[in-house]
Structure formats: structure tokens, C-alpha cells
Amino acid sequence: MEDTPCLERLLPLNPHNGPATIRVIRAPKLQILGILSKTISQLHLGTTIFQENDCVSLTTTMCTVKLLALDCSGLDFHAVLDFVKCFPCLEMLYICNTPDDNIKSVSKYSSLNNPIECLEHHLKKLVLKVYHGKGSEVHFARFFILNAKVLEIMEFGLVDNRDNEWMTNHCRELKVGDQASPCPRFVFKKFAFSTLRYNNRIHDLSMSDPF
């Protein structure tokens, strides 16, 4: 897409089965993007290039994008941070699967030496659509709790049945009391596979959030 002055949404119909390459040279009104997955071997956004979702050149930022959906299977946490940096005015972030890296590689990002614009001033909603509450998932969630300063709501799609006692203890493990945002809501929901599908809503442009 070399020049698409009216494009507001870019939603691959089947993110796990192509297209292999997406190039967006100019889209000054693009607001909604995703689901992006590792199966997209090359993603060009202006002069920024992601190779299988690993950033090899972060030279363009897209300030118009407000909603991003990522399937982070097979990615490391550093790649997720690159996406967040690429969209500095991002307000809503959907994570369909958390990164596959180990606990140590996620936990080293528990705090940031250099602030990220999106986390400092814009990210209001984060949804972890598939959440087991174990291992690196906890560190992944904790990072955003401790660093997203204007976060208003964080949703967890629970894969397993959990009672109120588990949720209370888990909030303690996530360090909810130390959150960066003054008053976020933390919502635990029962996971449903239907939440990973948006094709039946993709043509309804009256929906501000197709995810």
C-alpha cells in the first residue's frame, strides 16, 4: 500500500495463513491494526521493518494508530516493546498469546531506564486474551502493571477455572498494589475461543473496536 490517505483499519483476515508480507508506505489515518503474528514474515511500516515480528529497523513511528492486536507466540518480549515504541499514541493493546520467552528474559524488563511514550501517556486498555497465570505470563502482565501510567483497565482471559481466593492471591503476585496507574481496574474473565475470532465483526464499521 503505497498511498492510502483514507485507510483507517488494516485487519488481516487470517493472520496465521498470510499474507506473508505487508508493506504500508503511507497511511496517515491508520488507527486500527492487527492481528499481527509471526507468520507475517515481513512487515514494513514506512521505513520501520519487522522481520517475523522482530524489529530490524525502527525509524518510523505511527502516531495515528490507537488500537493494536498482537499474537506474540514465538516472540520475545523485546519484540513486543518494539511494537509499543512504533505506535507511541497507542491506547488499546490486545495480546492473543503472550511471548514464549523464559521467566528470566521477561523479568529483566520489570522496569525501564528509558521511558516509552505509549506507556507514559496513552495506553489505557490492555487485554490478555489467553491467560494461564503461570511463568513468564505473570512477568509479562506485571511489567505493564508497573509501567503503564495511565492504564484504566486490564483484562485477563482465564483458561482454567479460578475462585475468588486465587484471584486475590494472584493480584498480590502481580504487585497490583504497586501499579503505576492511579486507579486501574483488573478484570478476570473466562476464556472463550470465540474471543480470538473477529472475522464476523470485521465488516461492521460502526464498531469502534473489532476485537
Buried (B, 14 or more C-beta within 10 A) or exposed (E): EEEBEEBEBBBBEEBEEEBEEBEBEEBEEBBBBBBBBBBBBBBBBBEBBBEBBBBEEBEEBBEBBBBBBBBBBBBBBBBBBBBBBBBBBBBBBBBBBBBEBEBEBBBEBEEEEEEBBBBBEBBBBBBBBBBBBEEBBBBBBBBBBBBBBBBBBBBBBBEEEBEEEBBEEBBEEBBBEEBBBEEBEBEBEEBEEEBBEBEEEBEEEEEEEBB
